[in-house]
Every structure is written in C-alpha cells, then in structure tokens.
C-alpha cells in the first residue's frame, strides 16, 4: 500500500512540476525533487524514467551529482520567471496582488541568483 501511495504521489508531483513550468505561482523544482524521492523509494522503473527519459532528467541528474545547476540553466530559469510573472502582473487588475506578485518574483530571482552553477566543460 505504501508503494502505491508513493507512486501516486510521485506522478502527482511530476504533473504539478510540469504545470509549474508555465504557471508562475507553482514551483517546479521542489515537485521534481519530491517526485524523484517518491519514485526512488517505490518504483525503480519510474525513477529511471524521470532521470533518463523525461524532459527534466538532465537537470535532475546534474543536481544529484553536483548540487548545482548546469551552465545555461540559470538564464533560462530567470527568463521564464520574469516572463510568466510579467504576464500575470499584466492581467491582474488588483494593485495589492500585483505588488505581491512582484515581491514573489523578486524572492524567486534572489533564490535563483544564489544557486551555484557548475560548468563541466572547464
């Protein structure tokens, strides 16, 4: 029963992480890491899929090996954060929500700026 619950939780996390790529308030990375954790403890097959065949696999493997982002990932992430938040800020009519979105974007950008980057080509 525990195995089945972990598999279900893992897939829910994969779906939420995928949605988080385009939705500004939904984080991608924590859901991916949680999905990898769930699959590692419940299904070697799904864990292998997540690490080697999914869209996120390269980033997850790099994070597991180096505890850092690969070269080029940080500018892409910053760009997506800015674009998705800008779209949300544009469409939200309430000033206090806009201010909240700007504050959240700044926190995310600061967190992203602090993450280390490892260039394996050096």
N, C-alpha and C positions, 0 to 999 in steps of 0.2 A: 504494500500500500504506500509506504514512504517513497519507494522508487517511482511509482506512477505520479504521485504528487510533485515530486521534484522535476519530472519530465514535463508535466503540465506547466509548472511554474517557469521552467526554462523556456518553453515556447511562448508563454505569455510575455516574458521578458524580451525575447527576440522580436516579437511583434511591436512591443512598446518602444524598443530601441530603433526599429525601422521607422516608426512614426516620428520618433524624436529627431530624425534627420531633417524633417521639414517643419515640425512644429516647435516654435521657439521655447515654450514653457516645459517641454518634455525632454529630459536629458537622455542622451543616447548611451554614453559611456557606462554609467552605473548599471543600466539594464543589461548591457552586453556582458559586463563582468559578472553580474549575478547569474545570467544565463549560462556562462561558461562554468561557474561554480556549481550550479544545479546539474548541468549535464555531466560534469566530471564525477559527480557522486551518484549518478543514476544511469547514464547511458553512454558508454564509450563511443558508440556509433554516432550519436548526435553531437558529442563533444568533438569528435574528429571532423564532422561536417562543419561545425561552427568555426573551427580553427583552420580548416584547409579548403573548404568549398564555398563558404559563404562570402558575401561582399565584405564583411568585416574581418575575415580571417587573418589577413596580413597584419592589420593593426593589433589584433589580439595577440598574435604570436610575438610580434615585436615588443609589445608591452610586457608579456610574460618573461621574455628573455632579458630585456634591458631596463625595464621600469621607466621607459622614456618613449616619446613619440618619434616616429621616423621622420627623416628630413622631408619637408614639404607638407606634412600633415597639419602643422600649426597654422600656416597661412590659409589653407583650405577651411579649417575649422573656424578661424576668425572670420573669414569671409561669409561662411554660412550663418554664423551667429549674427553678424551685422545685417545681412540681407533679410533673414527671417524676422528679426526684431524690428527692422525698419518697416517691413510690410505690416506687421502687427500694429506698430505705433501709428502708421498712416491710417489704418482702418478703424482704430479705436477712437470713439468720439469723446470719451471722458478724460479730462485732464489728469485726474489723480491716477488713473490706470496707465496713462502714457508715462507719467513720472515713475510709477512702479516698474514699468517695462524697461525704461532707461536705466534705472538702478539695477535691475536684474541683469541687464545686458552688461553693464559695467563690471558687476561681480564676476560674471562668466568670463569676460575678457581678461580680468585680472588673474583668475584661476588658470586660464589658458596660457597667459604670459609666463606664469610661474612653472609650468610643466617643462621638464628637461627635454632636449632633443638630442638624439644620437644619430650621427651620420656614419654609416657603416663603410662608406667608400674611402674614408681617410686612412 
